[in-house]
Amino acid sequence: MSDTPLKETPLHALHVALGARMVEFAGYAMPVQYPTGILAEHQHTRAAAGLFDVSHMGQVRLTGPNAAAALETLVPGDIQALAPGRQRYTLFTNDQAGILDDLMVTNAGDHLFVVVNAGCKDADLAHLQRHLAGKCAIEAQFERALVALQGPEAASVLLRLAPGIAGMGFMSGRQVAVDGVPCFVTRSGYTGEDGFEISIPPENASRVVQRLLAEPEVKPIGLGARDSLRLEAGLCLYGHDIDTTTTPIEAGLAWVVNKRRRAEGGYPGAAIVADQLANGTKRKRVGIKPAGRQPAREGTPIEDAHGNPVGTITSGGFGPTVGGPVAMGYVAASSAADGTPLQAVVRGQKLAAAVAPMPFVPHRYHRP
Amino acid sequence: MATIRFSEEHEWIRVEGGVGTVGITDYAQGQLGDVVFVELPAAGKQVTKGGDAAVVESVKAASEVYSPVTGEVVEANQALADDPAKVNADPMGEGWFFKVRLADPKELDGLMDQAGYDAFVKGLG
């Protein structure tokens, strides 16, 4: 066990003051829940507006006329065609077409704004520096705060404090003053709901967050509900549903690689991705719905109806909006069709389950 | 008059006429968070003191519930199948897990009484 003290986000004191239960995550002390509890925090987010501290994630700026072309040497996404003000989800891949991390990239006009996972941010920064040095300027801004305001009321709330967000559609980003503080705001998130992610200078973070929490629709939400929300939304969690042993095609993320990048390659593992696009993969990431009420969690072995092992669950738990267990995992391609009957082996018992389409809860992104 | 005792794993047992009703304490349900599923032992199952008896699942994780005594399960609380949230709402009452016929009532002497358990929880900080 490490003796290194846990890192704290700029909102740490606020979480403690709100009575959060703090846990270790990616070397940070983070709120897993507030006194409200995970179930209620999850449901509140889908009913109104939940505010999440995601400052532990890594924010990076890439600057220079060749930044987009340079980044394309590390990701399969089309970054050069990303118009100013537009945002894209993409992946860092390795030479085996395995996934090093998933990330968001926004064309902020005079730079690319990149957000990577907390657990990977040091390795991702080193990866960028190793491969992109000399091609563009790389500036880590790990000290900045990042908060996510998610839910059907998020836009109404944020409009009161940030009139500059008017007209933003899903997957867009812009510089906006929030309660007078210059921030970078994207309309995106990790819950399947409409919502925003707000990058705030660290010295203003607590004030902006308290201002948001003062709005009647808003409650603070912890990492516990963040996980149940994203699972219901069918979104991958790096290190669990995707990692260096899974390719984008196995993971059902082929849409990340557009026509031009499929044809041109030029990123690590491109040949393997091309092969898998042409010839298929042996296994696929799918949604899995246990038939009863018992959850089937990460690591649960999956068998087909005849008892043959066909895969493993990579994320699983209880979906509060669904009102029952939900999961995702990898199964043999021959068992991947929607409706395929499966058995999840939980504590020696074989629980009936089936392949289910994702998301389990429909997305409600704002696409005017 | 029922005797109530507590284990260090935060189970309680209320014994009357040689049969103990077992559940988890208010401290335990608070630590777990919202309970979404409970796996109960079948009537007739033999349990041992400190051995696995049931499983309680929160949104995030599954946790073992141990039997505080050795004996035979005589009944499980089927109401928890439809409403596992009873464990959070009324952990010492309607949130009971199972009833066990004690093989050795002297095992109760090794468990904490209310005052002892309260001090134990306080010491957990």
Interface residues (C-beta under 8 A of the other chain):
Chain A: V32 Q33 G37 I38 L39 A40 H42 G224 D227 S228 R293 Q294 P295 R297 G317 F318 P320 P325 R347
Chain B: G33 D34 V36 F37 E39 V55 E57 S58 V59 K60 A61 A62 A81
